[in-house]
Amino acid sequence: MESQEGSQSLDQENILEKETSTKPRKQLEIDESEDDEPDETLAERLWGLTEMFPEPVRNITYATFSNTQSGIKKAYTFSRSAMWIVFSTSIILFAPVIFEVERAQVEEMQKNQQKQLLLGPNSAISGGVPPPIMPPMPQQRS
């Protein structure tokens, strides 16, 4: 029995060795074929594609790209400056008006509170002349 078990284990080892020995050879063959082509970056590929266009087309494309880029930068710088001028000017011009309106509202509220304390709760609401104390007397006919 031991001889059968020993021979079976040897057979399994031989099979495993054969499988592992064939796999690296296949992988080596695949790896060697891939190494024939040099790796290119995207920039290198795009640069290689430019050779298929004539020189004037490349120059016009470059000039268009450069002018567009500088135009966008100038527009951005101008818009930043313009926004700074608009907002700072509006704050300087409108802040005093806002403060004056707020002050007038506070004064009006203080006047209403004084009226309410002096004349009663209804006087501040009506905002006019206080109601008469005595009703008018009916006239007698003679």
MIMI-982997 format. One record per residue: residue in one letter; chain; residue number from 1; x, y negated, z negated of N, C-alpha, C in turn. Coordinates in pm, 1 decimal. Atoms other than C-alpha are relative to their C-alpha. Example, Ala and Ser with C-alpha at 12.3 -4.5 7.8 and 13.67 -1.06 7.14 Angstrom:
2
('a','A',1,(89.0,119.0,0.0),(1230.0,450.0,-780.0),(90.0,-120.0,0.0));
('s','A',2,(-82.0,119.0,6.0),(1367.0,106.0,-714.0),(-77.0,-109.0,-73.0));
END
This chain:
142
('m','A',1,(79.4,118.2,0.0),(0.0,0.0,0.0),(83.7,-124.6,0.0));
('e','A',2,(-86.7,116.6,5.7),(273.2,-231.0,-81.8),(63.5,-26.3,134.3));
('s','A',3,(-62.4,19.9,-130.0),(430.9,-175.3,256.4),(-98.8,-63.8,97.8));
('q','A',4,(98.9,61.3,-87.7),(105.1,-265.5,430.9),(-19.6,-147.5,-34.6));
('e','A',5,(16.9,139.6,40.6),(63.1,-581.3,226.0),(120.2,-82.3,39.9));
('g','A',6,(-121.6,70.8,-37.3),(422.9,-678.8,288.2),(5.7,-24.9,148.9));
('s','A',7,(-3.4,17.9,-144.0),(389.0,-626.1,661.3),(-105.1,-100.3,45.5));
('q','A',8,(103.2,97.9,-34.8),(68.1,-826.6,673.2),(47.4,-141.9,-31.1));
('s','A',9,(-47.9,133.2,36.8),(229.0,-1118.7,491.9),(109.0,-45.5,96.9));
('l','A',10,(-103.3,34.8,-97.7),(524.5,-1105.4,732.4),(-63.3,-38.3,132.7));
('d','A',11,(68.9,33.0,-124.7),(288.8,-1105.5,1030.6),(-61.4,-140.5,-6.9));
('q','A',12,(60.9,132.7,15.3),(106.1,-1409.0,894.1),(106.4,-109.5,3.7));
('e','A',13,(-108.4,98.0,-2.1),(434.8,-1590.4,838.3),(51.5,-20.3,141.6));
('n','A',14,(-46.8,11.4,-137.7),(545.4,-1515.3,1194.5),(-97.9,-80.0,85.9));
('i','A',15,(102.5,73.6,-75.2),(215.8,-1646.7,1333.9),(7.6,-148.5,-33.7));
('l','A',16,(-8.9,139.9,41.4),(245.5,-1966.4,1130.6),(123.8,-66.7,58.8));
('e','A',17,(-122.4,56.6,-55.1),(603.1,-2017.3,1247.0),(-15.7,-27.4,149.0));
('k','A',18,(19.3,19.6,-143.2),(503.4,-1976.0,1609.9),(-88.1,-122.0,26.7));
('e','A',19,(91.0,112.8,-20.0),(217.3,-2227.8,1576.2),(70.4,-131.9,-28.8));
('t','A',20,(-66.9,125.3,35.0),(430.1,-2487.6,1404.0),(113.6,-31.1,95.8));
('s','A',21,(-111.8,26.7,-90.9),(717.5,-2444.1,1646.0),(-49.1,-51.5,135.4));
('t','A',22,(51.1,47.9,-128.6),(496.8,-2506.3,1952.7),(-57.2,-141.1,-11.1));
('k','A',23,(60.6,132.8,15.1),(324.4,-2818.7,1814.1),(102.8,-111.6,13.3));
('p','A',24,(-93.8,111.7,-15.1),(633.5,-3034.4,1775.0),(51.9,-13.7,142.2));
('r','A',25,(-48.0,9.8,-137.3),(746.5,-2951.2,2128.4),(-99.9,-76.8,85.9));
('k','A',26,(101.7,71.5,-76.4),(415.3,-3072.3,2270.7),(0.1,-148.4,-37.1));
('q','A',27,(-1.7,138.8,43.8),(430.3,-3388.2,2061.1),(123.5,-71.6,51.8));
('l','A',28,(-121.8,59.9,-52.8),(787.4,-3452.0,2168.4),(-14.1,-33.7,147.0));
('e','A',29,(21.4,25.8,-141.9),(687.5,-3424.9,2533.3),(-88.5,-122.5,21.4));
('i','A',30,(90.9,114.2,-10.6),(402.9,-3673.9,2483.8),(73.1,-127.4,-39.7));
('d','A',31,(-72.4,117.3,45.7),(625.2,-3913.9,2289.1),(103.8,-46.3,101.5));
('e','A',32,(-100.9,37.1,-98.3),(895.8,-3903.6,2555.7),(-62.6,-70.6,119.5));
('s','A',33,(64.8,64.4,-114.3),(649.5,-3994.1,2829.4),(-47.1,-140.7,-35.6));
('e','A',34,(42.7,133.0,41.7),(521.8,-4292.7,2627.4),(116.3,-96.2,-12.2));
('d','A',35,(-116.5,85.9,16.9),(872.3,-4423.7,2568.5),(51.5,-55.3,131.7));
('d','A',36,(-46.2,48.5,-129.1),(925.7,-4473.1,2941.3),(-43.5,-143.6,26.4));
('e','A',37,(51.7,134.1,-21.7),(711.8,-4790.2,2939.5),(36.1,-88.3,-119.4));
('p','A',38,(-32.7,88.9,112.6),(840.6,-5081.9,2732.3),(-127.8,-65.9,-52.8));
('d','A',39,(115.3,65.3,61.1),(595.3,-5238.7,2488.9),(2.0,-148.8,34.7));
('e','A',40,(12.8,140.8,-33.9),(467.5,-5580.0,2598.2),(-96.7,-66.0,-96.1));
('t','A',41,(95.2,75.6,79.7),(303.6,-5842.7,2389.5),(-101.1,-65.7,93.6));
('l','A',42,(103.4,66.3,-80.1),(-4.8,-6027.5,2504.4),(58.2,-122.2,70.9));
('a','A',43,(-59.9,119.1,-60.1),(199.0,-6342.5,2565.3),(85.7,37.7,121.0));
('e','A',44,(-83.3,-43.1,-112.3),(442.2,-6153.1,2786.9),(-84.4,41.5,119.3));
('r','A',45,(88.3,-41.3,-109.7),(158.7,-6004.5,2989.7),(-61.0,-120.7,70.1));
('l','A',46,(58.4,120.6,-59.2),(-6.5,-6343.3,3038.6),(104.0,-78.0,78.4));
('w','A',47,(-105.7,70.1,-71.4),(325.7,-6498.4,3137.5),(28.9,70.1,133.2));
('g','A',48,(-21.0,-75.0,-123.4),(371.9,-6220.8,3394.0),(-111.1,-24.2,100.8));
('l','A',49,(112.0,26.0,-91.7),(27.3,-6293.6,3537.7),(11.0,-136.5,67.0));
('t','A',50,(-10.4,133.2,-60.0),(119.8,-6655.8,3602.8),(78.0,3.3,131.1));
('e','A',51,(-80.8,-8.0,-121.7),(361.2,-6544.6,3874.1),(-84.2,24.7,124.9));
('m','A',52,(82.6,-27.4,-116.9),(73.2,-6445.0,4098.8),(-67.5,-126.3,54.5));
('f','A',53,(58.5,125.3,-45.8),(-48.6,-6809.2,4124.3),(110.2,-88.7,57.0));
('p','A',54,(-101.5,90.9,-55.7),(131.3,-7070.3,4337.2),(36.4,-110.1,-100.2));
('e','A',55,(-53.6,102.3,91.0),(334.7,-7344.1,4167.2),(-94.9,-119.2,-17.5));
('p','A',56,(91.6,114.9,20.6),(86.9,-7632.0,4235.0),(-119.4,34.4,-88.5));
('v','A',57,(114.6,-39.8,84.0),(-200.3,-7437.5,4074.5),(43.1,5.0,-145.8));
('r','A',58,(-49.9,-6.3,137.8),(11.4,-7372.6,3765.8),(22.6,-139.7,-56.1));
('n','A',59,(-24.9,137.0,47.1),(111.8,-7739.6,3744.2),(-130.0,-72.5,-31.9));
('i','A',60,(129.3,64.9,23.8),(-247.2,-7861.4,3775.7),(-66.1,56.1,-125.6));
('t','A',61,(58.5,-62.2,118.5),(-364.6,-7613.4,3513.4),(68.1,-50.6,-126.4));
('y','A',62,(-73.9,48.7,116.7),(-90.2,-7720.5,3273.8),(-35.5,-146.0,-29.6));
('a','A',63,(32.4,141.4,19.5),(-164.9,-8091.0,3328.3),(-141.6,-15.2,-56.2));
('t','A',64,(137.6,5.7,50.3),(-537.9,-8034.5,3272.7),(-6.4,40.3,-146.4));
('f','A',65,(-0.8,-46.4,139.2),(-477.2,-7842.2,2952.9),(63.9,-103.5,-91.8));
('s','A',66,(-70.3,98.8,82.1),(-229.4,-8099.7,2819.5),(-83.2,-126.3,-18.9));
('n','A',67,(81.3,121.2,9.8),(-454.5,-8395.8,2899.8),(-123.8,22.6,-86.0));
('t','A',68,(116.6,-30.8,82.7),(-756.0,-8227.5,2744.3),(38.6,5.8,-147.1));
('q','A',69,(-45.2,-11.3,138.8),(-561.6,-8148.4,2429.7),(30.1,-137.4,-58.9));
('s','A',70,(-31.5,133.3,52.0),(-428.7,-8502.7,2390.1),(-126.6,-85.7,-11.1));
('g','A',71,(126.1,74.3,8.0),(-775.1,-8647.7,2464.7),(-81.3,37.3,-123.4));
('i','A',72,(72.6,-44.8,119.6),(-932.2,-8437.7,2189.8),(65.9,-55.3,-125.4));
('k','A',73,(-70.6,54.5,116.6),(-663.2,-8547.5,1943.8),(-28.6,-149.1,-15.8));
('k','A',74,(26.4,144.0,6.4),(-715.9,-8914.8,2032.4),(-144.4,-27.5,-42.0));
('a','A',75,(140.7,18.8,37.2),(-1095.2,-8883.9,2005.1),(-20.7,29.8,-148.4));
('y','A',76,(10.7,-33.9,141.9),(-1061.1,-8718.7,1664.3),(57.2,-111.9,-86.7));
('t','A',77,(-61.7,109.3,75.9),(-825.0,-8992.8,1539.9),(-88.8,-124.2,3.9));
('f','A',78,(88.2,116.3,-11.1),(-1056.0,-9265.5,1671.9),(-125.7,17.9,-84.4));
('s','A',79,(123.2,-21.6,77.0),(-1365.0,-9108.4,1514.3),(26.3,-9.6,-149.9));
('r','A',80,(-34.1,13.5,142.1),(-1189.5,-9084.4,1177.3),(10.5,-146.4,-38.6));
('s','A',81,(-16.3,142.8,29.3),(-1093.5,-9452.1,1190.0),(-134.5,-72.4,4.7));
('a','A',82,(130.4,65.8,-13.2),(-1437.9,-9559.7,1308.7),(-90.6,33.6,-118.3));
('m','A',83,(84.5,-37.6,113.9),(-1613.9,-9363.0,1034.5),(46.5,-70.2,-127.4));
('w','A',84,(-52.7,69.3,118.0),(-1384.3,-9514.8,769.6),(-46.0,-146.5,1.0));
('i','A',85,(40.6,140.4,-9.0),(-1462.3,-9866.6,894.6),(-149.1,-14.6,-26.0));
('v','A',86,(145.8,9.4,16.0),(-1838.7,-9805.4,912.4),(-41.3,22.7,-145.1));
('f','A',87,(43.1,-29.6,136.6),(-1873.5,-9648.3,568.3),(53.5,-101.2,-100.6));
('s','A',88,(-52.1,97.6,96.2),(-1642.9,-9887.6,384.5),(-70.3,-135.0,16.5));
('t','A',89,(71.6,125.4,-21.7),(-1814.0,-10188.8,545.5),(-141.8,7.0,-54.4));
('s','A',90,(137.3,-11.3,50.8),(-2160.4,-10058.5,463.5),(-4.0,-1.5,-151.9));
('i','A',91,(-3.3,3.1,146.6),(-2062.8,-10004.5,101.0),(22.9,-142.4,-48.8));
('i','A',92,(-28.6,137.6,41.7),(-1920.2,-10354.9,74.2),(-120.2,-90.6,24.5));
('l','A',93,(113.6,87.2,-31.7),(-2226.0,-10512.7,240.2),(-126.6,35.1,-77.6));
('f','A',94,(127.8,-40.5,59.1),(-2507.7,-10310.0,85.3),(4.7,23.1,-149.9));
('a','A',95,(-7.8,-22.4,144.7),(-2378.9,-10246.0,-267.7),(-55.5,-118.7,-79.0));
('p','A',96,(58.0,111.6,75.8),(-2457.8,-10601.9,-389.7),(-152.7,-6.5,10.5));
('v','A',97,(145.7,1.1,-17.6),(-2810.0,-10578.6,-245.5),(-64.8,105.4,-88.7));
('i','A',98,(54.6,-109.2,82.1),(-2871.5,-10247.4,-418.5),(5.7,-37.6,-147.8));
('f','A',99,(-11.7,40.0,140.6),(-2742.8,-10383.0,-750.9),(-100.2,-108.3,-35.7));
('e','A',100,(94.8,108.1,26.0),(-2961.7,-10694.8,-722.0),(-142.7,53.3,-10.0));
('v','A',101,(134.2,-59.7,5.7),(-3276.2,-10489.5,-649.5),(-17.5,75.7,-130.7));
('e','A',102,(7.6,-75.0,126.4),(-3200.6,-10266.1,-947.3),(-13.7,-95.4,-118.1));
('r','A',103,(9.0,98.2,108.8),(-3149.4,-10570.2,-1173.0),(-139.7,-61.5,-6.3));
('a','A',104,(134.5,57.7,-2.8),(-3483.0,-10721.9,-1061.7),(-102.9,99.1,-55.4));
('q','A',105,(92.0,-101.4,52.4),(-3663.1,-10394.2,-1137.6),(12.5,12.5,-151.8));
('v','A',106,(-20.9,-9.1,145.3),(-3509.1,-10379.3,-1485.5),(-62.7,-121.6,-67.8));
('e','A',107,(60.7,120.4,57.9),(-3615.1,-10740.9,-1555.6),(-152.1,11.1,-1.7));
('e','A',108,(146.5,-15.3,-7.2),(-3971.6,-10663.5,-1442.1),(-48.9,99.1,-106.4));
('m','A',109,(38.8,-97.7,103.1),(-3985.2,-10359.9,-1669.9),(8.9,-62.3,-139.0));
('q','A',110,(-12.2,65.3,130.5),(-3864.2,-10570.3,-1964.2),(-115.3,-97.1,-23.8));
('k','A',111,(113.7,91.7,13.1),(-4132.6,-10832.8,-1898.0),(-128.0,76.8,-32.1));
('n','A',112,(119.4,-81.0,26.2),(-4402.2,-10563.6,-1888.4),(1.2,54.2,-142.9));
('q','A',113,(-8.1,-50.4,138.2),(-4278.3,-10419.8,-2219.1),(-29.2,-111.8,-99.9));
('q','A',114,(28.9,112.4,89.8),(-4286.2,-10763.9,-2383.2),(-149.0,-32.1,-0.9));
('k','A',115,(144.3,25.4,-7.0),(-4643.7,-10823.9,-2260.5),(-77.0,106.3,-77.6));
('q','A',116,(69.6,-109.4,67.1),(-4748.6,-10485.4,-2390.6),(12.4,-14.6,-151.3));
('l','A',117,(-17.8,17.0,144.4),(-4602.6,-10557.6,-2735.3),(-79.9,-118.7,-51.7));
('l','A',118,(67.5,121.3,46.9),(-4754.5,-10907.9,-2760.1),(-151.1,5.5,17.5));
('l','A',119,(140.8,12.1,-31.5),(-5095.3,-10864.9,-2598.9),(-77.4,132.3,-5.4));
('g','A',120,(69.3,-127.7,6.8),(-5178.8,-10495.7,-2631.8),(29.9,85.7,122.0));
('p','A',121,(-33.4,-94.4,-107.0),(-5159.1,-10189.4,-2407.2),(-64.5,-32.8,134.4));
('n','A',122,(67.9,27.8,-127.1),(-5408.3,-10315.2,-2143.1),(61.9,-115.9,75.6));
('s','A',123,(-51.9,118.6,-66.4),(-5223.0,-10638.8,-2067.2),(112.7,35.0,97.5));
('a','A',124,(-109.9,-35.3,-89.4),(-4918.4,-10473.4,-1912.8),(-52.3,68.6,125.9));
('i','A',125,(53.7,-71.1,-115.4),(-5134.6,-10260.6,-1685.2),(-68.5,-96.5,95.6));
('s','A',126,(72.7,91.5,-88.5),(-5357.6,-10539.1,-1554.8),(95.1,-100.1,63.4));
('g','A',127,(-99.1,89.8,-55.9),(-5062.8,-10772.5,-1508.9),(-53.0,-140.5,22.4));
('g','A',128,(57.3,133.4,-22.8),(-5293.7,-11075.6,-1505.0),(-34.4,-65.8,-132.2));
('v','A',129,(47.4,71.4,118.2),(-5481.5,-11293.3,-1752.3),(-64.7,100.1,-94.2));
('p','A',130,(61.7,-94.2,93.7),(-5585.8,-11113.3,-2070.2),(-152.6,-14.2,1.8));
('p','A',131,(147.0,7.1,-3.3),(-5956.7,-11027.5,-2096.2),(-52.4,-99.7,-104.7));
('p','A',132,(55.2,98.1,96.2),(-6178.9,-11286.1,-2266.3),(-41.1,69.1,-130.6));
('i','A',133,(30.7,-56.7,131.3),(-6235.2,-11236.4,-2635.0),(-151.1,3.4,-22.2));
('m','A',134,(144.6,5.4,20.4),(-6600.8,-11349.8,-2645.7),(-70.6,3.1,134.1));
('p','A',135,(74.8,1.6,-125.2),(-6855.1,-11273.8,-2378.2),(-68.2,-135.3,18.5));
('p','A',136,(65.6,129.1,-20.3),(-7016.9,-11579.1,-2218.6),(-143.3,-1.3,-56.9));
('m','A',137,(130.7,15.1,61.7),(-7333.0,-11712.9,-2385.9),(-104.8,-24.1,107.5));
('p','A',138,(104.5,26.9,-98.7),(-7654.4,-11695.5,-2189.2),(-59.0,-141.3,-20.8));
('q','A',139,(54.4,134.7,9.0),(-7808.3,-12037.5,-2115.7),(-147.7,7.3,-39.1));
('q','A',140,(139.5,4.2,44.0),(-8138.8,-12128.4,-2281.2),(-81.7,-88.3,93.3));
('r','A',141,(87.6,76.4,-87.1),(-8427.6,-12254.7,-2071.9),(-83.2,-95.3,-83.2));
('s','A',142,(82.3,93.3,73.4),(-8605.3,-12551.3,-2187.4),(-128.4,-32.1,67.2));
END
